[in-house]
Amino acid sequence: MVLPLGRLPAMTAKVTLSFADETIEQARWFARREGLSLSAWMDQAAREKTLREVFAAHADAVSRAGLDWETAALADAHEVGLVNDLLLGGRPRAA
């Protein structure tokens, strides 16, 4: 779930965390820059990290399964271009 900035769900859990001084300083700077509280910024950062991990695991599973969708999509785009060249002489299609 991706939410626009400033529209994060209500925070419901309070936790005590420890950070390196440099890390928390940078987090505070980014939170101020984005107009968020430190808590909201950290919540968003954790959510984004979680999504990246999920998507990376999915990409690994797709790769292990031998499903190379990116290569297939690029091949399809190339084929569409070839057909377009043959049918339209390389001219763009009319909208």
N, C-alpha and C positions, 0 to 999 in steps of 0.2 A: 504494500500500500504506500503510495507516494502522496504526501500532503503538501500543499503550498506552504511556504514559510509563514510563520505566525498562526498557523491553523493546526497546531499539534494537538493530539488528544490530551485530555486532562491527565496530569501526572498523579499517580495513585500510590507509588511506593517510595518510601524514603530509605536511602541507603547511605552508608558512610564509605567513601572511596579514598584511596591515597594515590597521588600522582606525583611524578617528578616535577620539580619547580618549573622547568622549561615547558613541559607539556601543559600544565595548567595555565601558565602565562599565555601560551599560544592559543589555547582554547578560549580564554577570556577575550583575547584580541579578536578572534574570529567571531565570537558571539556578539561582541559590540558592533563589529563591522556589519553583521547581518541583522542587527536590531533585535536580537534574541536574548533571553536570559541565559546564563551559563547552563542551567538545568535543561532548558529547551534545546540548546545547541548540542549538549552532550547526548540527549535523547535522540536527536536527529542523526548525529554522527554514529551512534551505536546501531540505529535502525539501518542506516546506509551500509555500514560494515556488514551487518547481518545479511542484507540483500545481496551484496557482492559475493559473500561466501556461498550463499544458496545458488546464485547464478553460475559461479565458478564450478561448483560441484555438479550442476546440471550439464555444463559444457563438457566437463571431464567425462561424465557418463555417456553423453552423446558421442564424444570422440572414441571412447572405448567400444561403443556399440558399432563403430564404423560408419556412423551417419555424418557425412561431411556436408552439411547443409550450405555452408558458405561457398564451397567449391561448386556445388550443384547450382546455387543461385547465380554465381558468376557465369557459369556455363550457359544457363538459361538466358541471362542478359546478353551474352555474346551471340547466342543463336537468334534471339529476337533482332539484334542489330543486323545479322546476316540476312534474315528474311526481309527486314525493312529495306536494306540495300537492294535486294533482288526485286522486290515489289515496287518500291518507290524511287529507285535510283538514288538512294541516299538522302532524299528530301525528307524533312520532318513530316509526320502525319498531320493532317488538318485536324484542329480541335473540334 
